Amino acid sequence: MFNIFGKIFLRGKFLDLSRVRRSFKHELTKIRHEFEEHLQAINENSNEITANYEYTCEIENKLDKLSSRLDNIQLYMQSTSGIVVEKKKEFDVKRLNRKEQEVFLVIYTLEEEKGNLTYEDIAKKLSISEQLAGDYVTSIIEKGVPIIKRYINSKPFLKLDPEFKTLQAKENILQLSLAEFGF
């Protein structure tokens, strides 16, 4: 039995376990340092995101106050001078995800060329299936974008509401950048 333990002990001596242990400890220290740097970067980004969110909320509040003041001015003008300010259609549109934005831009731009569009037109332009194009159009409609569907021979043809299209061109309701999508 002593022979067996002696051989194991001697093998450990030849391996120089202390050097292996130091090397292992050094590598673990480097990894811990990298994790700490990464955590610090995450914390800095989180602080920046929080600050940007707070700034955005402030801007939204100021825009709401400005809108309220404009409404009051319109009411005052109507009551004192009889000037009737034309009311435009209100479009309550939720934010579109990136793929929905692409589909919207295809509809917006191709409509100029073709008039009414089909799911096939959208699918070809974006290299997706017609079913997926239809799903995106449905999702866009559910988010409040007024897309007019007309069926001819049981085939749906799509067109944007003209008032919405004009308002989108003037005010960029959906906050889209044509250049960002390569249009």
C-alpha positions as CSV (number, residue, x, y, z in Angstrom):
1,M,0.0,0.0,0.0
2,F,2.8,2.4,0.8
3,N,4.3,1.6,-2.6
4,I,1.1,2.7,-4.4
5,F,0.9,6.0,-2.4
6,G,4.6,6.6,-2.9
7,K,4.3,6.2,-6.7
8,I,1.3,8.6,-6.8
9,F,3.1,11.1,-4.7
10,L,6.2,10.9,-6.8
11,R,4.1,11.3,-10.0
12,G,2.6,14.5,-8.5
13,K,6.0,15.8,-7.8
14,F,7.1,15.4,-11.4
15,L,4.0,17.2,-12.7
16,D,4.9,20.3,-10.6
17,L,1.4,20.8,-9.3
18,S,2.2,24.2,-7.8
19,R,3.0,25.6,-11.3
20,V,-0.2,24.2,-12.7
21,R,-2.1,25.7,-9.8
22,R,-0.6,29.1,-10.3
23,S,-1.3,29.1,-14.0
24,F,-4.9,28.0,-13.4
25,K,-5.3,30.7,-10.8
26,H,-3.9,33.3,-13.1
27,E,-6.3,32.3,-15.9
28,L,-9.2,32.5,-13.5
29,T,-8.2,36.0,-12.4
30,K,-8.0,37.1,-16.0
31,I,-11.5,35.7,-16.6
32,R,-12.9,37.5,-13.5
33,H,-11.3,40.7,-14.6
34,E,-12.9,40.4,-18.1
35,F,-16.3,39.7,-16.5
36,E,-15.9,42.8,-14.2
37,E,-15.1,45.0,-17.3
38,H,-18.2,43.5,-19.1
39,L,-20.4,44.2,-16.1
40,Q,-19.1,47.8,-15.9
41,A,-19.9,48.3,-19.6
42,I,-23.4,46.9,-19.1
43,N,-24.0,49.2,-16.2
44,E,-22.8,52.2,-18.2
45,N,-25.1,51.3,-21.1
46,S,-28.0,50.8,-18.7
47,N,-27.5,54.3,-17.2
48,E,-27.4,55.8,-20.7
49,I,-30.6,54.0,-21.7
50,T,-32.3,55.2,-18.5
51,A,-31.2,58.7,-19.1
52,N,-32.4,58.6,-22.8
53,Y,-35.8,57.1,-21.7
54,E,-36.3,59.9,-19.1
55,Y,-35.4,62.5,-21.7
56,T,-37.9,61.0,-24.2
57,C,-40.6,61.1,-21.5
58,E,-39.9,64.8,-20.9
59,I,-40.1,65.5,-24.6
60,E,-43.4,63.6,-24.9
61,N,-44.8,65.6,-22.0
62,K,-43.8,68.9,-23.6
63,L,-45.4,67.8,-26.9
64,D,-48.6,66.9,-25.1
65,K,-48.7,70.4,-23.5
66,L,-47.9,72.0,-26.8
67,S,-50.7,70.0,-28.5
68,S,-53.1,71.1,-25.7
69,R,-52.2,74.7,-26.2
70,L,-52.7,74.5,-30.0
71,D,-56.2,73.0,-29.3
72,N,-57.0,75.9,-27.0
73,I,-55.8,78.4,-29.7
74,Q,-58.0,76.7,-32.3
75,L,-61.0,76.9,-30.0
76,Y,-60.4,80.5,-29.2
77,M,-60.0,81.4,-33.0
78,Q,-63.3,79.6,-33.7
79,S,-65.2,81.3,-30.9
80,T,-63.9,84.8,-31.6
81,S,-63.6,85.1,-35.3
82,G,-65.7,82.2,-36.6
83,I,-62.7,80.7,-38.4
84,V,-63.3,77.0,-38.6
85,V,-60.1,75.1,-38.5
86,E,-60.3,72.0,-40.7
87,K,-60.2,68.8,-38.6
88,K,-58.0,66.1,-40.0
89,K,-58.6,62.4,-39.5
90,E,-57.0,61.1,-36.4
91,F,-55.0,57.9,-36.9
92,D,-54.1,56.0,-33.7
93,V,-51.2,53.9,-35.0
94,K,-49.1,51.6,-32.7
95,R,-45.4,51.3,-33.4
96,L,-44.5,48.8,-36.1
97,N,-41.6,46.3,-35.8
98,R,-38.9,46.3,-38.4
99,K,-40.4,43.7,-40.7
100,E,-43.8,45.4,-40.6
101,Q,-42.1,48.7,-41.4
102,E,-40.5,47.1,-44.5
103,V,-43.9,45.7,-45.6
104,F,-45.5,49.1,-45.1
105,L,-42.7,50.8,-47.1
106,V,-43.2,48.3,-49.9
107,I,-47.0,49.0,-50.0
108,Y,-46.3,52.8,-49.8
109,T,-43.7,52.8,-52.6
110,L,-45.1,50.1,-54.9
111,E,-48.6,51.6,-54.8
112,E,-47.2,54.6,-56.7
113,E,-46.1,52.3,-59.5
114,K,-48.8,49.7,-59.6
115,G,-51.9,51.2,-57.9
116,N,-53.4,48.3,-56.0
117,L,-51.0,45.6,-54.8
118,T,-51.4,41.9,-54.0
119,Y,-49.7,39.8,-51.4
120,E,-47.7,38.3,-54.3
121,D,-46.2,41.8,-55.1
122,I,-45.1,42.3,-51.5
123,A,-43.7,38.8,-51.3
124,K,-41.7,39.1,-54.4
125,K,-40.2,42.5,-53.3
126,L,-39.2,41.2,-49.9
127,S,-38.4,37.6,-50.9
128,I,-40.9,36.1,-48.5
129,S,-43.9,33.8,-48.9
130,E,-47.3,35.2,-49.8
131,Q,-48.7,33.8,-46.6
132,L,-46.1,35.7,-44.5
133,A,-46.8,38.9,-46.5
134,G,-50.5,38.5,-45.7
135,D,-49.7,37.9,-42.0
136,Y,-47.6,41.1,-41.9
137,V,-50.4,43.1,-43.6
138,T,-52.9,41.8,-41.1
139,S,-50.6,42.8,-38.2
140,I,-50.1,46.2,-39.7
141,I,-53.9,46.7,-40.0
142,E,-54.3,45.5,-36.4
143,K,-51.8,48.2,-35.3
144,G,-54.0,50.9,-36.8
145,V,-52.5,51.5,-40.3
146,P,-55.5,52.1,-42.6
147,I,-54.9,49.7,-45.5
148,I,-57.9,49.3,-47.8
149,K,-58.5,45.7,-49.0
150,R,-60.6,45.1,-52.1
151,Y,-61.4,41.7,-53.4
152,I,-61.5,41.1,-57.1
153,N,-62.3,37.5,-58.2
154,S,-61.6,36.4,-54.6
155,K,-58.1,37.9,-54.7
156,P,-57.3,40.7,-52.2
157,F,-55.8,44.0,-53.6
158,L,-54.3,46.4,-51.1
159,K,-54.1,50.2,-51.0
160,L,-53.3,52.7,-48.3
161,D,-56.0,55.2,-47.2
162,P,-55.2,58.3,-49.3
163,E,-55.5,60.7,-46.3
164,F,-53.2,58.5,-44.2
165,K,-50.7,58.3,-47.1
166,T,-50.7,62.1,-47.4
167,L,-50.3,62.6,-43.6
168,Q,-47.5,60.0,-43.5
169,A,-45.7,61.9,-46.3
170,K,-46.1,65.2,-44.4
171,E,-45.6,64.2,-40.8
172,N,-44.0,60.7,-40.9
173,I,-46.5,59.3,-38.4
174,L,-44.7,55.9,-38.4
175,Q,-41.3,57.5,-38.0
176,L,-39.8,55.7,-41.0
177,S,-36.6,56.4,-43.0
178,L,-36.7,55.3,-46.6
179,A,-32.9,55.4,-46.8
180,E,-32.6,53.1,-43.8
181,F,-34.5,50.4,-45.8
182,G,-32.9,51.1,-49.1
183,F,-35.9,52.7,-50.8
